[in-house]
Amino acid sequence: MITYLRKIGDVPAVNSLDVKESPIGIGFEKLDRNVFDPEKAYDKVAAIGVKWIRIQSGWARTEQTKGVYSFEWLDTIIDNLLARGLRPWMCLCYGNGLYDEKAAKVYGAVGCPPIHTTEQKNAWSNYVAAVTERYRGKVDWFEIWNEPDGSWCWKHGPSGTEYGNFVQDTAKAIKTGNPEAKIIGGSCCLKDFEWMNEVFRTGAVKVMDAFSFHNYTIDEQESFKTVAGIKELCRLYNPKMEVIQGETVTQSRSDGAGALRGGAWNPKRQAKSLLRTTMTDLMLQVKFTSYFSCMDMIEALNGDVNEKETWQDYGYFGVLAADFDENGFSTGEYSPKPSYRTLQVIASIFREKFSVEQLPIRFYELHSDRIFGKDDPGKEITCCGFRKPNGSAGFVYWHSTNMLKYTYESTISLGAVMLPGKVQLIDLLDGSIYELGEKQLIDNQCGFRLFRNIPVFDYPLLLTFGDFIDASETVGKESRIY
């Protein structure tokens, strides 16, 4: 809460049904291993207001007798998501113990690609064609495998060449079932350019409509360099190929398994990380960005089917909190964490049409009574401008720190020219909307306005000009949080 500014409202939640388009998504993964109850999650996820939702196809769960597909479990999930205005995109995975003795020993057949025998290849192609044909008109985008550059998901040892050939074979099967389907390759987690180049050199890039990557980091500043490099590499091989951020962010506890485990995480730091990372993705203009994940759940990437303890490795990445039963199944009420509200705020504001734009804004280093010294000079501020078709604008800014070691709070001053309309300051962490007082907003009535000693934190705030959000929906109203 910003105590020295007057709060005038909250950013309203917008249900996915009321969103036509958005670059904001969330994961609904691991139902191929049946690790949580989707019936308890559908409405809560739709209430966030995201559009894209990632699901996994679950070959081993679907084909338990050779040549016989039981899609009913997946039908129910897809139909429920579509009914709530969500847009599923599907990761085609994993292996199948019917065709691979090693896969039969791995929980969920994770990381066992069907590339070693003719029977495996044919069975996979038949399955993929059946999936894409069945969901034609419901699912358009299909991602080929998950994290094939990691040894946990390509267990005999990652190979860019192998994966590139696998992409080409799988793409043929996808198009057999649905000639209009869009194909996503990559799904990489290590972001190793040598591996990516190996994939692209096989010719796989010719069949890919998009390249996806995963980004687990405590330093979103590094993403500006890395993701820019990924986009350029993709452009050099295929200028039409889009880039998708398919998994990101961190946990709400320090004792979780999986990426970034062991850090001094808590619910507030998780929310800050989500906010910083998602805003970075919007600034980088990826096609869409998907948060991992909706739910606390087991990681289950290296499980042995005969040793329960090997797949009872709990991850606390969810925006919904869960408990776990003796089998590792996510139980409880699936209660929203602070990160749930943060994602809800982002999804509400950054939907429909908007663009990344350079705004006529510069920083000033003025004296600030609040800190008994000078403002943050802006040299280490991450910032970006946005515009909407109605003429409104938004300016997001924050001072990045290592959030596991430090917090940051100061003041900053900036001048803006030719940005008309009412001004509001939005705390994107919780959706609070603040009015700037006479001390903070000085207007020379000639097109220039000085914003003096306004707050700056270690997470993004949004300064808006005009109707960047609909004030009629926000002022004096509390947002509905599920």
Backbone hydrogen bonds, N-H to C=O, Kabsch-Sander energy under -0.5 kcal/mol:
donor,donor_aa,acceptor,acceptor_aa,energy
3,T,1,M,-0.9
5,L,2,I,-1.2
6,R,435,E,-0.8
7,K,5,L,-0.6
8,I,433,I,-2.9
9,G,433,I,-1.1
10,D,474,T,-1.1
10,D,477,K,-0.9
11,V,431,G,-2.5
16,S,46,A,-2.2
18,D,15,N,-2.0
19,V,16,S,-1.6
20,K,18,D,-0.6
25,G,289,T,-2.5
26,I,52,W,-1.8
27,G,291,Y,-2.2
28,F,54,R,-3.0
33,R,30,K,-1.4
34,N,31,L,-0.5
35,V,30,K,-0.9
40,K,37,D,-1.1
41,A,38,P,-1.6
42,Y,38,P,-2.0
45,V,41,A,-2.6
46,A,42,Y,-2.4
47,A,43,D,-1.8
48,I,45,V,-1.4
49,G,45,V,-0.7
49,G,46,A,-0.8
50,V,45,V,-0.6
51,K,24,I,-2.6
52,W,24,I,-1.3
53,I,87,R,-2.1
54,R,26,I,-1.9
55,I,89,W,-2.3
57,S,91,C,-2.7
58,G,93,C,-1.0
59,W,93,C,-1.6
60,A,95,G,-0.6
62,T,58,G,-1.8
63,E,59,W,-3.0
64,Q,62,T,-0.8
65,T,68,V,-0.7
68,V,65,T,-2.6
69,Y,67,G,-0.5
70,S,62,T,-2.7
70,S,68,V,-0.5
71,F,69,Y,-0.7
74,L,71,F,-0.6
75,D,71,F,-2.9
76,T,72,E,-2.1
77,I,73,W,-1.3
78,I,74,L,-2.6
79,D,75,D,-2.7
80,N,76,T,-2.0
81,L,77,I,-2.3
82,L,78,I,-2.6
83,A,79,D,-2.1
84,R,80,N,-0.7
84,R,81,L,-0.8
85,G,82,L,-1.8
86,L,81,L,-2.3
87,R,51,K,-3.7
89,W,53,I,-2.2
90,M,141,W,-2.2
91,C,55,I,-3.2
92,L,90,M,-0.7
92,L,143,E,-3.5
93,C,91,C,-0.7
95,G,109,A,-2.2
99,Y,96,N,-1.7
100,D,96,N,-0.5
104,A,100,D,-1.7
105,K,101,E,-0.5
105,K,102,K,-1.2
106,V,103,A,-1.1
107,Y,303,G,-2.5
109,A,106,V,-2.7
110,V,107,Y,-1.1
112,C,109,A,-1.2
115,I,113,P,-1.9
121,K,117,T,-2.3
122,N,118,T,-2.6
123,A,119,E,-2.6
124,W,120,Q,-2.5
125,S,121,K,-2.4
126,N,122,N,-2.5
127,Y,123,A,-2.3
128,V,124,W,-3.0
129,A,125,S,-2.3
130,A,126,N,-1.9
131,V,127,Y,-2.3
132,T,128,V,-2.6
133,E,129,A,-2.0
134,R,130,A,-2.1
135,Y,131,V,-2.0
136,R,133,E,-1.1
138,K,135,Y,-2.4
139,V,135,Y,-2.8
140,D,88,P,-0.5
142,F,182,K,-2.6
143,E,90,M,-3.5
144,I,184,I,-2.5
145,W,92,L,-1.7
145,W,143,E,-0.9
147,E,187,S,-1.6
150,G,147,E,-1.7
153,C,150,G,-1.4
154,W,150,G,-0.8
155,K,111,G,-2.3
157,G,154,W,-2.6
163,Y,159,S,-2.5
164,G,160,G,-2.6
165,N,161,T,-2.2
166,F,162,E,-2.3
167,V,163,Y,-2.7
168,Q,164,G,-1.8
169,D,165,N,-2.2
170,T,166,F,-2.8
171,A,167,V,-2.7
172,K,168,Q,-1.5
173,A,169,D,-1.4
174,I,170,T,-2.6
175,K,171,A,-2.5
176,T,172,K,-1.6
177,G,173,A,-1.7
178,N,174,I,-2.3
181,A,178,N,-2.0
182,K,140,D,-3.3
184,I,142,F,-3.1
185,G,183,I,-0.5
185,G,210,A,-2.5
187,S,185,G,-1.1
187,S,212,S,-0.7
188,C,212,S,-1.6
193,F,191,K,-0.6
196,M,192,D,-2.3
197,N,193,F,-2.7
198,E,194,E,-2.0
199,V,195,W,-2.2
200,F,196,M,-2.6
201,R,197,N,-2.4
202,T,198,E,-0.8
202,T,199,V,-1.0
203,G,200,F,-1.6
204,A,199,V,-0.9
205,V,200,F,-0.5
206,K,203,G,-1.7
207,V,204,A,-1.7
208,M,204,A,-0.5
208,M,205,V,-0.6
209,D,183,I,-2.6
210,A,183,I,-1.6
211,F,242,E,-2.6
212,S,185,G,-2.6
213,F,244,I,-2.0
214,H,188,C,-3.1
215,N,247,E,-3.0
217,T,215,N,-0.7
220,E,218,I,-0.6
222,E,219,D,-1.1
223,S,219,D,-0.6
223,S,220,E,-0.5
224,F,220,E,-0.7
224,F,221,Q,-0.8
225,K,221,Q,-0.6
225,K,222,E,-0.7
226,T,222,E,-2.5
227,V,223,S,-2.7
228,A,223,S,-0.6
228,A,224,F,-0.7
229,G,225,K,-1.9
230,I,226,T,-2.2
231,K,227,V,-2.7
232,E,228,A,-1.9
233,L,229,G,-2.5
234,C,230,I,-2.5
235,R,231,K,-2.2
236,L,232,E,-2.3
237,Y,233,L,-1.5
238,N,234,C,-3.1
241,M,238,N,-2.1
242,E,209,D,-2.3
244,I,211,F,-2.5
245,Q,288,F,-2.1
246,G,213,F,-2.8
246,G,244,I,-0.8
247,E,213,F,-0.7
249,V,215,N,-1.0
252,S,316,Y,-1.9
256,G,253,R,-0.6
257,A,314,Y,-3.3
261,R,258,G,-1.4
262,G,254,S,-0.9
263,G,260,L,-1.1
265,W,263,G,-2.5
270,Q,266,N,-2.4
271,A,267,P,-2.0
272,K,268,K,-2.5
273,S,269,R,-2.6
274,L,270,Q,-2.6
275,L,271,A,-2.3
276,R,272,K,-2.8
277,T,273,S,-2.6
278,T,274,L,-2.6
279,M,275,L,-2.2
280,T,276,R,-1.8
281,D,277,T,-2.1
282,L,278,T,-2.2
283,M,279,M,-2.4
284,L,280,T,-2.0
285,Q,281,D,-0.6
285,Q,282,L,-0.8
286,V,281,D,-1.5
287,K,243,V,-3.2
289,T,23,P,-3.0
290,S,245,Q,-2.3
291,Y,25,G,-2.1
291,Y,289,T,-0.5
292,F,248,T,-1.6
293,S,291,Y,-0.6
294,C,27,G,-1.9
296,D,320,L,-1.5
297,M,315,G,-1.4
298,I,328,G,-0.5
299,E,313,D,-3.3
304,D,307,E,-0.6
305,V,105,K,-2.0
305,V,303,G,-0.5
307,E,304,D,-2.1
310,T,307,E,-2.0
311,W,308,K,-1.6
312,Q,309,E,-0.6
313,D,311,W,-0.5
314,Y,312,Q,-0.7
315,G,297,M,-2.4
319,V,293,S,-1.1
320,L,294,C,-1.3
321,A,335,S,-3.3
323,D,331,T,-2.2
325,D,329,F,-1.9
328,G,325,D,-1.9
330,S,35,V,-2.9
331,T,323,D,-2.9
335,S,321,A,-0.9
337,K,319,V,-2.6
340,Y,337,K,-1.2
341,R,337,K,-1.0
342,T,338,P,-2.0
343,L,339,S,-2.5
344,Q,340,Y,-2.0
345,V,341,R,-2.3
346,I,342,T,-2.2
347,A,343,L,-2.6
348,S,344,Q,-1.8
349,I,345,V,-1.9
350,F,346,I,-2.9
351,R,349,I,-1.3
352,E,21,E,-3.3
355,S,387,R,-2.4
357,E,385,G,-2.4
361,I,359,L,-2.3
362,R,415,G,-1.9
364,Y,413,S,-2.8
366,L,364,Y,-0.9
368,S,373,G,-4.0
371,I,368,S,-0.9
372,F,368,S,-0.6
373,G,368,S,-1.8
375,D,366,L,-3.0
376,D,411,T,-3.0
381,I,378,G,-1.2
382,T,398,W,-2.9
383,C,381,I,-0.5
384,C,396,V,-1.9
385,G,357,E,-0.6
386,F,394,G,-2.6
387,R,355,S,-2.2
388,K,392,S,-1.9
391,G,388,K,-2.1
393,A,465,F,-2.3
394,G,386,F,-2.4
395,F,463,L,-2.6
396,V,384,C,-2.4
397,Y,461,L,-2.0
398,W,382,T,-2.0
399,H,457,F,-2.6
400,S,380,E,-0.7
400,S,398,W,-0.7
403,M,401,T,-1.2
405,K,402,N,-2.2
406,Y,402,N,-2.7
410,S,456,V,-2.4
412,I,454,I,-2.5
413,S,364,Y,-0.9
414,L,451,F,-2.2
415,G,362,R,-2.7
416,A,449,R,-2.5
417,V,360,P,-2.0
418,M,447,G,-2.2
424,Q,464,T,-1.4
425,L,434,Y,-2.3
426,I,424,Q,-0.5
426,I,462,L,-3.1
427,D,425,L,-0.5
427,D,432,S,-2.6
428,L,426,I,-1.0
428,L,460,P,-0.8
430,D,427,D,-0.8
431,G,427,D,-2.5
432,S,427,D,-0.5
433,I,9,G,-2.7
434,Y,425,L,-3.1
435,E,6,R,-2.5
440,Q,437,G,-0.6
441,L,437,G,-2.0
442,I,440,Q,-0.5
442,I,450,L,-2.8
443,D,441,L,-0.5
444,N,442,I,-0.5
444,N,448,F,-2.3
449,R,416,A,-2.5
450,L,442,I,-3.1
451,F,414,L,-3.4
451,F,449,R,-0.5
452,R,440,Q,-2.4
452,R,450,L,-0.7
454,I,412,I,-2.3
456,V,410,S,-1.9
457,F,459,Y,-0.5
458,D,408,Y,-1.0
461,L,397,Y,-2.1
462,L,426,I,-2.4
463,L,395,F,-2.8
464,T,424,Q,-2.9
464,T,462,L,-0.6
465,F,393,A,-2.9
466,G,422,K,-2.5
468,F,466,G,-1.8
471,A,469,I,-0.9
473,E,470,D,-1.6
474,T,470,D,-0.5
474,T,471,A,-1.0
475,V,471,A,-2.3
476,G,8,I,-2.9
477,K,474,T,-2.2
481,I,479,S,-0.8
482,Y,480,R,-0.5
